[in-house]
Every structure is written in structure tokens, then in C-alpha cells.
């Protein structure tokens, strides 16, 4: 099983890297392993 993280920002005030880290952490908490997470 894989977790696919759809990371996007729509304004200059949003931070792509911060959003990706938050989604990555959520996937880890949901039980996914590092090699099962793909950010696009």
C-alpha cells in the first residue's frame, strides 16, 4: 500500500516544504512506512 501526498500551494504566504512535512508526518502516524510515501 502507498500513501500519495498531493502537495500544492495557491498563495505566496503558503509554504510548500512545510505542507509536505505536515502531510508526511500524518502519513507516518497513519502507519505508512517511509518507502510507502510518495509526494507529488
Secondary structure, 3 states (H helix, E strand, C coil): CCEEECCCCCCCCCCHHHHHHHHHHHHHHCCCCHHHEEEC
